[in-house]
Amino acid sequence: MDPGLPVDRSLRWSAALGLAMLSFASSVAALTPLADFTAQRYLGKWYEIAAMPGAFRNQCARDVQVDYALEDGGALIVRNQCLRPDGTTLRSEGRGRILDADVPAVLKVTFVHGLGLWWYPLGRNQTVIAAGRRGEWLVIGDPTLRYGRVLAREPTLDEAALRAVDAALAAEKYDRCAFVMRPQSGGRNEPRRLCDEIRAP
């Protein structure tokens, strides 16, 4: 066996981790974080009204939900769940931490867990860019504009709220047609793109 192979792998891993750490430490100013936001406003159950496709979401047929809870030590427990096309429940759990105490609307969220640690450098930035006046909905994005979701305390949002969501996404240069509204029990029955919903008479 080549004795240099484990070293080469170790170097590659170290380099990848180093790049991730640089990403973790980089500025989060690519999106405009919501002012006067606190981590406490995350807590509890949310229904996903619309979101961009992703590894978790692509396995879901309906009823995508997320629950945030406070963990000892200050991290947020992030629990996602949904129903697959076969009716079974899919779940995932991650952790979120505030990057900057002065900007609590920005979290680093990871679903990578190993060696007893949550690997925040391998996660994504999650920025709250808009919210309802009574905290009834949130718009969450990522500076890459490749991730975004709209959450609400109820399984549906009225037209005025959806237009406010659309305006917030437009202000951050998101492609609103990339956001899919999936069925929710007690809400809509069929999937639809957010941009088509906004255009509807």
Backbone as a chain_set.jsonl record, in Angstrom:
{"seq": "MDPGLPVDRSLRWSAALGLAMLSFASSVAALTPLADFTAQRYLGKWYEIAAMPGAFRNQCARDVQVDYALEDGGALIVRNQCLRPDGTTLRSEGRGRILDADVPAVLKVTFVHGLGLWWYPLGRNQTVIAAGRRGEWLVIGDPTLRYGRVLAREPTLDEAALRAVDAALAAEKYDRCAFVMRPQSGGRNEPRRLCDEIRAP", "coords": {"N": [[0.839, -1.183, 0.0], [0.489, 2.216, -0.789], [2.261, 4.405, 1.154], [1.93, 7.104, 1.106], [-0.665, 7.709, 0.46], [-2.734, 7.985, 2.519], [-1.85, 10.395, 3.619], [-2.104, 12.144, 1.444], [-4.873, 12.134, 1.122], [-5.58, 13.206, 3.552], [-4.493, 15.76, 3.301], [-6.042, 16.752, 1.217], [-8.549, 16.758, 2.44], [-8.047, 18.559, 4.513], [-7.565, 20.866, 3.043], [-10.063, 21.25, 1.832], [-11.629, 21.646, 4.096], [-10.443, 23.963, 5.041], [-11.154, 25.801, 3.043], [-13.886, 25.787, 3.43], [-13.985, 26.908, 5.969], [-13.117, 29.478, 5.409], [-15.28, 30.345, 3.936], [-17.198, 30.279, 5.944], [-16.327, 32.344, 7.547], [-16.633, 34.53, 5.963], [-18.071, 37.633, 4.723], [-21.514, 38.343, 5.352], [-23.048, 40.059, 3.981], [-24.231, 39.996, 1.49], [-26.923, 39.655, 1.22], [-29.712, 41.546, 2.477], [-30.086, 41.675, 5.769], [-32.922, 41.282, 7.931], [-33.805, 43.934, 10.007], [-33.854, 44.398, 13.594], [-34.451, 41.785, 14.362], [-34.793, 38.789, 16.243], [-33.412, 35.751, 17.585], [-35.311, 34.376, 19.025], [-37.639, 34.71, 17.632], [-37.661, 32.775, 15.71], [-38.505, 30.461, 16.972], [-40.534, 27.542, 17.382], [-43.21, 26.052, 15.422], [-43.355, 25.991, 11.859], [-44.89, 26.347, 8.645], [-43.932, 25.432, 5.406], [-44.37, 27.542, 2.832], [-43.463, 28.208, 0.285], [-40.602, 27.342, -1.708], [-37.236, 27.05, -2.987], [-36.103, 24.362, -5.079], [-34.355, 21.552, -3.627], [-32.038, 19.21, -2.036], [-33.362, 17.942, 0.157], [-36.014, 18.848, -0.166], [-36.7, 17.922, -2.722], [-37.443, 15.354, -2.341], [-39.902, 15.451, -1.269], [-43.463, 15.39, -1.274], [-45.542, 16.836, -0.177], [-46.753, 18.914, 2.572], [-44.492, 20.178, 3.884], [-42.658, 21.065, 6.662], [-41.131, 22.946, 9.356], [-39.461, 23.01, 12.454], [-38.245, 25.028, 15.01], [-36.144, 24.984, 17.814], [-34.734, 25.94, 20.954], [-31.5, 25.086, 21.937], [-29.495, 23.873, 24.665], [-26.76, 25.919, 25.33], [-27.136, 27.699, 23.346], [-27.469, 27.237, 20.598], [-29.684, 26.716, 17.778], [-32.03, 24.195, 17.342], [-32.915, 22.621, 14.403], [-35.521, 21.225, 12.84], [-36.69, 19.552, 10.145], [-39.479, 18.313, 8.291], [-41.505, 16.259, 6.113], [-44.0, 14.888, 3.852], [-43.414, 12.103, 1.845], [-43.872, 11.055, -1.64], [-44.939, 8.458, -1.384], [-46.349, 8.598, 0.93], [-45.007, 8.246, 3.328], [-43.14, 9.613, 6.114], [-40.56, 11.982, 5.92], [-37.681, 13.018, 7.595], [-35.35, 15.454, 8.853], [-32.581, 16.695, 10.738], [-30.907, 19.509, 12.022], [-28.518, 22.063, 13.015], [-28.394, 25.474, 14.041], [-26.54, 28.505, 14.232], [-26.033, 31.845, 15.352], [-24.202, 34.075, 13.409], [-23.141, 36.611, 13.906], [-23.447, 38.541, 16.708], [-24.541, 41.045, 16.524], [-26.096, 40.898, 14.312], [-28.586, 39.192, 14.316], [-30.372, 38.127, 12.502], [-29.07, 36.516, 10.762], [-28.068, 33.261, 10.316], [-25.827, 30.453, 10.667], [-26.36, 27.43, 9.311], [-26.273, 23.96, 9.651], [-26.477, 20.584, 8.505], [-24.77, 18.599, 8.782], [-23.313, 16.157, 10.646], [-20.95, 14.695, 12.713], [-18.467, 12.719, 14.415], [-19.321, 13.522, 16.882], [-19.817, 16.211, 16.603], [-21.352, 19.202, 15.29], [-20.962, 20.341, 12.083], [-20.485, 23.308, 11.333], [-18.96, 24.913, 9.467], [-19.449, 23.562, 7.099], [-21.99, 24.125, 6.47], [-24.732, 26.31, 5.485], [-25.277, 29.829, 4.965], [-28.043, 31.378, 6.427], [-30.36, 33.729, 5.95], [-32.688, 35.926, 7.27], [-34.752, 37.871, 5.44], [-37.125, 39.209, 5.285], [-40.265, 39.732, 6.982], [-43.559, 39.12, 8.298], [-45.671, 41.643, 9.776], [-46.724, 40.865, 12.22], [-45.177, 38.741, 12.752], [-46.036, 36.528, 11.38], [-45.11, 35.333, 9.103], [-42.048, 34.445, 7.378], [-39.314, 35.289, 5.248], [-36.646, 33.602, 3.992], [-33.274, 33.519, 2.969], [-30.237, 32.823, 1.069], [-26.933, 34.015, 0.53], [-25.939, 33.101, -1.939], [-28.107, 32.939, -3.564], [-29.158, 30.553, -4.312], [-30.668, 29.16, -2.612], [-33.671, 29.299, -0.825], [-36.562, 30.021, 1.141], [-40.001, 30.266, 2.094], [-41.708, 30.756, 4.993], [-44.505, 30.131, 7.168], [-46.77, 30.691, 9.906], [-49.206, 29.538, 9.659], [-50.821, 27.157, 7.42], [-51.219, 28.464, 5.001], [-51.002, 31.521, 3.061], [-52.343, 34.808, 2.691], [-53.305, 36.866, -0.171], [-52.195, 39.456, 0.006], [-50.021, 39.073, 1.734], [-48.506, 37.268, 0.213], [-47.799, 38.909, -1.916], [-46.177, 40.731, -0.621], [-44.109, 39.033, 0.134], [-43.185, 38.317, -2.422], [-42.244, 40.806, -3.303], [-40.148, 41.216, -1.499], [-38.38, 39.155, -2.23], [-37.848, 39.914, -4.856], [-36.486, 42.295, -4.408], [-34.063, 41.377, -3.527], [-33.032, 40.249, -5.753], [-33.813, 37.668, -6.462], [-34.936, 34.864, -8.427], [-38.158, 34.608, -8.731], [-39.751, 32.728, -9.911], [-38.463, 30.393, -9.473], [-39.258, 29.503, -7.053], [-41.279, 27.146, -5.542], [-44.566, 26.46, -4.667], [-45.729, 24.169, -2.531], [-48.183, 21.536, -1.888], [-50.131, 21.796, 1.117], [-51.619, 20.414, 3.97], [-54.699, 21.707, 4.86], [-54.179, 23.912, 3.434], [-53.115, 24.842, 0.196], [-53.833, 22.613, -2.59], [-52.477, 21.77, -4.82], [-49.236, 21.828, -6.414], [-47.515, 24.877, -7.28], [-45.826, 27.452, -9.083], [-44.416, 30.296, -7.466], [-44.343, 32.728, -8.863], [-46.361, 32.37, -10.756], [-48.586, 32.259, -9.153], [-48.654, 34.842, -8.146], [-49.168, 36.269, -10.467], [-51.727, 35.478, -11.016], [-55.17, 36.248, -11.672]], "CA": [[0.0, 0.0, 0.0], [1.248, 3.459, -0.886], [2.181, 5.09, 2.444], [1.601, 8.512, 0.938], [-2.074, 7.886, 0.149], [-3.488, 8.603, 3.609], [-1.429, 11.787, 3.77], [-2.716, 12.913, 0.366], [-6.293, 12.304, 1.443], [-5.659, 14.127, 4.683], [-4.234, 17.104, 2.796], [-7.216, 17.187, 0.457], [-9.596, 17.048, 3.414], [-7.684, 19.786, 5.208], [-7.764, 21.981, 2.117], [-11.502, 21.473, 1.691], [-12.115, 22.217, 5.345], [-9.955, 25.331, 5.094], [-12.005, 26.617, 2.179], [-15.181, 25.927, 4.1], [-13.821, 27.846, 7.071], [-13.091, 30.814, 4.825], [-16.665, 30.663, 3.614], [-17.881, 30.512, 7.223], [-15.906, 33.625, 8.102], [-16.817, 35.596, 4.99], [-19.147, 38.573, 4.983], [-22.855, 37.878, 5.032], [-23.76, 41.263, 3.569], [-24.749, 39.885, 0.137], [-28.352, 39.878, 1.381], [-30.009, 42.556, 3.485], [-30.764, 41.03, 6.903], [-34.014, 42.014, 8.554], [-33.418, 44.632, 11.232], [-34.654, 44.156, 14.795], [-34.867, 40.386, 14.421], [-34.152, 38.032, 17.316], [-33.491, 34.299, 17.407], [-36.549, 33.898, 19.641], [-38.734, 34.759, 16.652], [-37.665, 31.525, 14.959], [-38.93, 29.296, 17.737], [-41.844, 26.977, 17.145], [-43.527, 25.346, 14.178], [-43.629, 26.766, 10.65], [-45.254, 25.639, 7.418], [-43.217, 25.961, 4.241], [-45.326, 27.988, 1.82], [-42.779, 28.126, -1.013], [-39.157, 27.157, -1.549], [-36.477, 26.59, -4.141], [-35.798, 22.929, -4.985], [-33.128, 21.186, -2.929], [-31.884, 17.777, -1.782], [-34.447, 17.48, 1.027], [-37.308, 19.201, -0.737], [-36.981, 17.138, -3.918], [-38.01, 14.069, -1.917], [-41.177, 15.738, -0.603], [-44.65, 15.611, -2.085], [-46.429, 17.805, 0.458], [-46.684, 19.138, 4.023], [-43.139, 20.494, 4.376], [-42.721, 21.868, 7.882], [-39.876, 23.057, 10.101], [-39.627, 23.41, 13.846], [-37.025, 25.542, 15.628], [-36.138, 24.928, 19.276], [-33.479, 26.41, 21.529], [-30.687, 24.047, 22.562], [-28.55, 24.338, 25.677], [-25.554, 26.429, 24.685], [-27.498, 28.807, 22.477], [-27.753, 26.855, 19.209], [-31.062, 26.402, 17.436], [-32.302, 22.89, 16.734], [-33.721, 22.815, 13.193], [-36.105, 19.93, 12.466], [-37.54, 19.581, 8.959], [-40.182, 17.083, 7.954], [-42.476, 16.354, 5.026], [-44.517, 13.608, 3.392], [-42.938, 11.65, 0.545], [-44.96, 10.643, -2.535], [-45.569, 7.22, -0.927], [-47.068, 8.847, 2.166], [-44.161, 8.126, 4.511], [-42.592, 10.872, 6.6], [-39.119, 12.209, 5.818], [-37.23, 13.971, 8.607], [-33.927, 15.785, 8.949], [-32.315, 17.567, 11.881], [-29.659, 20.253, 11.937], [-28.283, 23.065, 14.042], [-28.126, 26.819, 13.549], [-25.915, 29.45, 15.164], [-25.929, 33.224, 14.88], [-22.835, 34.392, 13.0], [-22.71, 37.88, 14.487], [-24.441, 38.925, 17.714], [-25.173, 42.297, 16.103], [-26.962, 40.613, 13.159], [-29.21, 37.904, 14.642], [-31.172, 37.613, 11.392], [-28.224, 35.639, 9.954], [-27.63, 32.03, 10.969], [-25.112, 29.414, 9.934], [-27.134, 26.219, 9.549], [-25.659, 22.756, 9.101], [-27.101, 19.282, 8.73], [-23.644, 17.664, 8.777], [-22.981, 15.793, 12.022], [-20.002, 13.592, 12.785], [-17.47, 12.778, 15.504], [-19.93, 14.215, 18.002], [-19.833, 17.651, 16.348], [-22.088, 19.768, 14.169], [-19.925, 20.968, 11.256], [-21.012, 24.578, 10.819], [-18.3, 25.386, 8.245], [-19.978, 22.865, 5.931], [-23.394, 24.493, 6.318], [-25.035, 27.478, 4.646], [-25.796, 31.024, 5.614], [-29.496, 31.512, 6.343], [-30.632, 35.13, 6.284], [-34.074, 36.387, 7.238], [-34.754, 39.135, 4.693], [-38.421, 39.872, 5.44], [-41.186, 39.059, 7.901], [-44.845, 39.77, 8.499], [-45.678, 42.591, 10.888], [-47.026, 40.149, 13.462], [-44.344, 37.543, 12.799], [-46.799, 35.395, 10.868], [-44.363, 34.696, 8.014], [-40.643, 34.797, 7.201], [-38.631, 34.967, 3.994], [-35.265, 33.228, 4.327], [-32.457, 33.343, 1.778], [-28.812, 32.541, 1.169], [-26.254, 34.956, -0.365], [-25.711, 32.546, -3.279], [-29.402, 32.972, -4.264], [-29.526, 29.197, -4.741], [-31.506, 28.598, -1.555], [-34.625, 30.243, -0.261], [-37.841, 29.429, 1.54], [-40.994, 31.147, 2.706], [-42.339, 30.024, 6.079], [-45.641, 30.806, 7.785], [-47.31, 30.029, 11.092], [-50.386, 28.807, 9.196], [-50.483, 26.458, 6.171], [-51.497, 29.261, 3.816], [-50.838, 32.975, 3.18], [-53.286, 35.532, 1.844], [-52.718, 37.514, -1.353], [-51.361, 40.601, 0.403], [-48.767, 38.54, 2.274], [-47.728, 36.698, -0.891], [-47.222, 40.015, -2.69], [-45.071, 41.262, 0.178], [-43.037, 38.039, -0.021], [-42.661, 38.468, -3.78], [-41.489, 42.057, -3.355], [-38.897, 41.016, -0.755], [-37.498, 38.331, -3.056], [-37.436, 40.724, -6.007], [-35.512, 43.285, -3.946], [-32.768, 40.696, -3.369], [-32.671, 39.73, -7.082], [-34.163, 36.263, -6.611], [-35.858, 34.427, -9.469], [-39.331, 34.142, -7.979], [-40.314, 31.547, -10.572], [-37.759, 29.217, -8.963], [-39.903, 29.12, -5.8], [-42.442, 26.28, -5.761], [-45.518, 26.35, -3.562], [-46.155, 22.767, -2.461], [-49.429, 21.329, -1.13], [-50.14, 21.729, 2.575], [-52.916, 20.094, 4.565], [-55.276, 22.946, 5.359], [-53.794, 24.981, 2.518], [-53.309, 24.533, -1.215], [-53.887, 21.191, -2.925], [-51.621, 21.476, -5.966], [-48.034, 22.674, -6.466], [-47.556, 25.976, -8.241], [-44.732, 28.405, -8.93], [-44.814, 31.534, -6.799], [-44.575, 33.793, -9.847], [-47.659, 32.142, -11.385], [-49.595, 32.602, -8.152], [-48.729, 36.31, -8.068], [-49.78, 36.764, -11.707], [-53.122, 35.028, -11.146], [-56.143, 37.341, -11.504]], "C": [[0.882, 1.243, 0.0], [1.147, 4.217, 0.43], [1.807, 6.545, 2.321], [0.12, 8.764, 0.743], [-2.865, 8.496, 1.301], [-3.122, 10.066, 3.819], [-2.086, 12.655, 2.715], [-4.192, 13.167, 0.654], [-6.467, 13.309, 2.572], [-5.45, 15.563, 4.225], [-5.436, 17.637, 2.021], [-8.347, 17.574, 1.394], [-9.311, 18.37, 4.142], [-7.907, 21.007, 4.324], [-9.247, 22.302, 1.965], [-12.082, 22.12, 2.939], [-11.677, 23.666, 5.487], [-10.785, 26.262, 4.242], [-13.369, 26.839, 2.8], [-15.104, 26.928, 5.24], [-13.769, 29.286, 6.567], [-14.493, 31.266, 4.468], [-17.437, 31.025, 4.867], [-17.576, 31.907, 7.743], [-16.194, 34.804, 7.183], [-18.004, 36.483, 5.352], [-20.488, 37.995, 4.585], [-23.711, 39.033, 4.509], [-24.334, 41.179, 2.166], [-26.27, 39.988, 0.116], [-28.554, 40.925, 2.469], [-30.752, 41.909, 4.644], [-31.865, 41.919, 7.47], [-33.536, 42.653, 9.856], [-34.355, 44.248, 12.378], [-35.213, 42.741, 14.863], [-34.129, 39.703, 15.567], [-34.34, 36.547, 17.076], [-34.774, 33.734, 18.002], [-37.708, 33.859, 18.644], [-38.767, 33.531, 15.752], [-38.484, 30.445, 15.64], [-40.357, 28.868, 17.424], [-41.986, 26.372, 15.756], [-43.864, 26.318, 13.05], [-44.044, 25.826, 9.52], [-44.482, 26.271, 6.261], [-44.23, 26.272, 3.144], [-44.732, 27.865, 0.424], [-41.29, 27.974, -0.76], [-38.535, 26.812, -2.89], [-36.197, 25.095, -3.98], [-34.468, 22.686, -4.288], [-33.137, 19.707, -2.605], [-33.009, 17.227, -0.905], [-35.79, 17.645, 0.342], [-37.68, 18.345, -1.939], [-37.566, 15.776, -3.59], [-39.409, 14.22, -1.34], [-42.298, 15.913, -1.618], [-45.512, 16.723, -1.511], [-46.067, 17.982, 1.934], [-45.25, 19.305, 4.539], [-43.267, 21.447, 5.562], [-41.343, 21.925, 8.522], [-40.199, 23.541, 11.505], [-38.273, 23.849, 14.381], [-37.177, 25.477, 17.153], [-34.772, 25.367, 19.77], [-32.775, 25.275, 22.253], [-29.817, 24.661, 23.655], [-27.254, 24.764, 24.983], [-25.847, 27.501, 23.664], [-27.784, 28.462, 21.03], [-29.251, 26.642, 19.026], [-31.121, 25.0, 16.838], [-33.254, 23.134, 15.567], [-34.222, 21.451, 12.744], [-37.053, 20.125, 11.288], [-38.272, 18.257, 8.826], [-41.153, 17.342, 6.812], [-43.02, 14.962, 4.74], [-43.963, 13.31, 2.006], [-44.124, 11.283, -0.344], [-45.664, 9.362, -2.087], [-46.297, 7.368, 0.404], [-46.259, 8.702, 3.432], [-43.565, 9.486, 4.866], [-41.079, 10.89, 6.469], [-38.741, 13.276, 6.828], [-35.744, 14.253, 8.465], [-33.752, 16.747, 10.116], [-30.96, 18.234, 11.712], [-29.533, 21.211, 13.106], [-27.99, 24.41, 13.37], [-27.494, 27.677, 14.627], [-25.862, 30.829, 14.534], [-24.465, 33.527, 14.579], [-22.282, 35.609, 13.73], [-23.804, 38.334, 15.449], [-25.175, 40.206, 17.336], [-26.129, 42.101, 14.924], [-27.642, 39.266, 13.391], [-30.1, 37.339, 13.54], [-30.374, 36.67, 10.498], [-27.761, 34.458, 10.799], [-26.68, 31.27, 10.064], [-25.815, 28.116, 10.295], [-26.444, 25.034, 8.89], [-26.502, 21.533, 9.43], [-26.036, 18.184, 8.715], [-23.21, 17.406, 10.219], [-22.049, 14.59, 12.002], [-18.989, 13.822, 13.88], [-17.999, 13.57, 16.699], [-20.047, 15.711, 17.831], [-20.8, 17.996, 15.222], [-21.113, 20.635, 13.379], [-20.488, 22.224, 10.58], [-20.279, 25.085, 9.578], [-18.811, 24.723, 6.979], [-21.458, 23.169, 5.707], [-23.578, 25.683, 5.394], [-25.462, 28.645, 5.519], [-27.304, 31.093, 5.386], [-29.856, 32.891, 6.846], [-32.119, 35.422, 6.196], [-34.081, 37.768, 6.585], [-36.076, 39.882, 4.806], [-39.287, 39.059, 6.388], [-42.495, 39.818, 7.95], [-44.821, 40.65, 9.734], [-45.935, 41.922, 12.229], [-46.208, 38.869, 13.59], [-45.019, 36.317, 12.235], [-46.139, 34.705, 9.681], [-42.941, 35.225, 7.985], [-40.218, 34.491, 5.776], [-37.156, 34.776, 4.329], [-34.492, 32.984, 3.041], [-31.024, 33.005, 2.108], [-28.106, 33.474, 0.183], [-25.981, 34.425, -1.773], [-26.939, 32.673, -4.182], [-29.788, 31.612, -4.828], [-30.366, 28.476, -3.696], [-32.438, 29.684, -1.058], [-35.902, 29.518, 0.103], [-38.703, 30.492, 2.201], [-41.742, 30.315, 3.734], [-43.491, 30.835, 6.657], [-46.13, 30.0, 8.985], [-48.563, 29.221, 10.771], [-50.059, 28.172, 7.84], [-50.79, 27.224, 4.89], [-51.232, 30.733, 4.115], [-51.831, 33.662, 2.254], [-52.544, 36.277, 0.735], [-51.792, 38.665, -0.968], [-50.014, 40.129, 0.932], [-47.895, 37.977, 1.156], [-47.091, 37.801, -1.733], [-46.073, 40.668, -1.927], [-43.863, 40.326, 0.106], [-42.365, 38.201, -1.373], [-41.802, 39.719, -3.902], [-40.154, 41.928, -2.634], [-37.898, 40.199, -1.561], [-36.979, 39.116, -4.257], [-36.36, 41.72, -5.607], [-34.123, 42.685, -3.784], [-32.327, 39.988, -4.65], [-32.892, 38.226, -7.227], [-35.027, 36.045, -7.843], [-37.075, 33.846, -8.757], [-39.994, 32.936, -8.613], [-39.6, 30.262, -10.138], [-38.363, 28.716, -7.648], [-41.191, 28.351, -6.095], [-43.289, 26.237, -4.497], [-46.066, 24.93, -3.566], [-47.444, 22.636, -1.652], [-49.188, 21.248, 0.375], [-51.54, 21.326, 3.032], [-53.468, 21.35, 5.225], [-54.93, 24.138, 4.497], [-54.069, 24.579, 1.078], [-53.243, 23.034, -1.459], [-52.937, 20.798, -4.044], [-50.372, 22.361, -5.92], [-48.179, 23.757, -7.531], [-46.361, 26.871, -8.011], [-45.245, 29.698, -8.304], [-45.135, 32.618, -7.81], [-45.921, 33.624, -10.541], [-48.793, 32.511, -10.423], [-49.768, 34.127, -8.084], [-49.4, 36.888, -9.299], [-51.258, 36.442, -11.807], [-54.09, 36.188, -10.904], [-56.878, 37.223, -10.177]], "O": [[1.891, 1.307, 0.702], [0.052, 4.639, 0.801], [1.411, 7.171, 3.305], [-0.326, 9.906, 0.846], [-3.609, 9.451, 1.078], [-3.978, 10.883, 4.159], [-2.567, 13.749, 3.008], [-4.695, 14.273, 0.455], [-7.372, 14.144, 2.554], [-6.133, 16.476, 4.689], [-5.805, 18.805, 2.143], [-9.023, 18.581, 1.186], [-10.209, 19.184, 4.356], [-8.376, 22.047, 4.788], [-9.645, 23.467, 1.966], [-12.915, 23.023, 2.857], [-12.428, 24.504, 5.987], [-11.092, 27.382, 4.652], [-13.939, 27.927, 2.715], [-16.034, 27.704, 5.459], [-14.301, 30.197, 7.201], [-14.853, 32.426, 4.67], [-18.236, 31.961, 4.863], [-18.443, 32.574, 8.308], [-16.017, 35.956, 7.581], [-18.834, 36.12, 6.185], [-20.594, 37.251, 3.61], [-24.939, 38.992, 4.582], [-24.875, 42.168, 1.671], [-26.848, 40.37, -0.902], [-27.663, 41.16, 3.285], [-31.942, 41.618, 4.517], [-31.751, 43.145, 7.485], [-32.935, 41.988, 10.7], [-35.492, 43.83, 12.158], [-36.317, 42.526, 15.363], [-32.966, 40.01, 15.829], [-35.308, 36.13, 16.44], [-35.272, 32.712, 17.529], [-38.642, 33.072, 18.796], [-39.777, 33.267, 15.1], [-39.09, 29.607, 14.973], [-41.253, 29.69, 17.231], [-41.011, 26.207, 15.024], [-44.553, 27.319, 13.249], [-43.612, 24.675, 9.45], [-44.394, 27.495, 6.155], [-44.867, 25.37, 2.599], [-45.421, 27.464, -0.514], [-40.775, 28.418, 0.266], [-39.212, 26.344, -3.806], [-36.067, 24.613, -2.855], [-33.563, 23.518, -4.354], [-34.123, 19.017, -2.864], [-33.55, 16.16, -1.194], [-36.595, 16.716, 0.275], [-38.86, 18.069, -2.154], [-38.124, 15.112, -4.463], [-40.036, 13.23, -0.962], [-42.108, 16.506, -2.68], [-46.143, 17.47, -2.258], [-45.196, 17.293, 2.466], [-44.848, 18.658, 5.506], [-43.903, 22.497, 5.469], [-40.493, 21.071, 8.27], [-41.087, 24.367, 11.712], [-37.276, 23.143, 14.231], [-38.208, 25.866, 17.703], [-33.768, 25.185, 19.081], [-33.373, 24.587, 23.08], [-29.446, 25.833, 23.576], [-26.726, 24.036, 24.142], [-24.929, 28.149, 23.161], [-28.295, 29.305, 20.292], [-29.986, 26.419, 19.988], [-30.352, 24.666, 15.937], [-34.285, 23.785, 15.732], [-33.432, 20.61, 12.314], [-38.088, 20.78, 11.414], [-37.752, 17.207, 9.203], [-41.569, 18.475, 6.57], [-42.559, 13.976, 5.315], [-44.03, 14.146, 1.106], [-45.256, 11.206, 0.134], [-46.849, 9.182, -2.368], [-46.805, 6.388, 0.949], [-46.761, 9.001, 4.515], [-43.495, 10.388, 4.031], [-40.398, 9.94, 6.855], [-39.393, 14.315, 6.915], [-34.976, 13.402, 8.016], [-34.656, 17.517, 10.443], [-29.988, 17.597, 11.307], [-30.32, 21.181, 14.052], [-27.418, 24.469, 12.282], [-27.864, 27.59, 15.798], [-25.67, 30.963, 13.325], [-23.591, 33.263, 15.405], [-21.116, 35.64, 14.121], [-24.957, 38.494, 15.049], [-26.302, 40.43, 17.777], [-26.88, 43.011, 14.571], [-27.303, 38.29, 12.723], [-30.538, 36.192, 13.63], [-30.932, 36.082, 9.572], [-27.148, 34.629, 11.853], [-26.718, 31.421, 8.843], [-25.86, 27.743, 11.467], [-26.075, 25.092, 7.717], [-27.145, 21.455, 10.476], [-26.353, 16.997, 8.646], [-22.793, 18.324, 10.925], [-22.332, 13.586, 11.349], [-18.682, 14.96, 14.236], [-17.237, 14.202, 17.43], [-20.341, 16.422, 18.791], [-21.036, 17.193, 14.319], [-20.506, 21.554, 13.929], [-20.904, 22.198, 9.422], [-20.926, 25.649, 8.696], [-18.629, 25.263, 5.888], [-22.103, 22.551, 4.861], [-22.686, 26.023, 4.616], [-25.936, 28.476, 6.642], [-27.777, 30.887, 4.268], [-29.682, 33.195, 8.026], [-32.74, 35.188, 5.159], [-33.492, 38.714, 7.107], [-36.15, 41.061, 4.461], [-39.077, 37.86, 6.575], [-42.538, 41.018, 7.676], [-44.025, 40.418, 10.644], [-45.421, 42.364, 13.256], [-46.503, 38.016, 14.427], [-44.64, 35.191, 12.557], [-46.554, 33.614, 9.289], [-42.656, 36.308, 8.496], [-40.709, 33.541, 5.167], [-36.506, 35.667, 4.875], [-34.988, 32.323, 2.129], [-30.643, 32.91, 3.275], [-28.631, 33.707, -0.906], [-25.809, 35.211, -2.704], [-26.84, 32.535, -5.402], [-30.638, 31.519, -5.714], [-30.73, 27.315, -3.878], [-32.043, 30.838, -0.892], [-36.282, 28.535, -0.533], [-38.213, 31.464, 2.776], [-42.34, 29.293, 3.399], [-43.466, 32.066, 6.642], [-45.927, 28.788, 9.065], [-48.938, 28.324, 11.526], [-49.116, 28.601, 7.176], [-50.632, 26.678, 3.798], [-51.234, 31.148, 5.274], [-52.126, 33.165, 1.167], [-51.313, 36.312, 0.709], [-50.723, 38.826, -1.556], [-48.98, 40.718, 0.616], [-46.682, 38.183, 1.151], [-45.968, 37.645, -2.21], [-45.099, 41.11, -2.536], [-42.724, 40.786, 0.025], [-41.138, 38.221, -1.471], [-40.747, 39.69, -4.536], [-39.143, 42.46, -3.092], [-36.707, 40.508, -1.576], [-35.812, 38.995, -4.628], [-35.427, 41.969, -6.369], [-33.12, 43.392, -3.89], [-31.366, 39.22, -4.638], [-32.225, 37.58, -8.034], [-35.765, 36.94, -8.255], [-37.029, 32.727, -8.245], [-40.717, 32.198, -7.943], [-40.085, 29.163, -10.41], [-38.02, 27.63, -7.181], [-42.074, 28.838, -6.801], [-42.782, 26.006, -3.4], [-46.78, 24.533, -4.487], [-47.766, 23.5, -0.837], [-48.182, 20.708, 0.837], [-52.534, 21.849, 2.528], [-52.799, 21.98, 6.043], [-55.341, 25.26, 4.794], [-55.131, 24.039, 0.772], [-52.683, 22.281, -0.662], [-52.621, 19.619, -4.202], [-50.427, 23.497, -5.451], [-48.865, 23.58, -8.537], [-45.922, 27.041, -6.874], [-46.363, 30.135, -8.577], [-46.105, 33.356, -7.634], [-46.565, 34.616, -10.884], [-49.834, 33.016, -10.844], [-50.886, 34.631, -7.979], [-50.121, 37.882, -9.204], [-51.974, 37.061, -12.595], [-53.855, 37.018, -10.026], [-57.732, 38.054, -9.868]]}, "num_chains": 1, "name": "protein.A"}
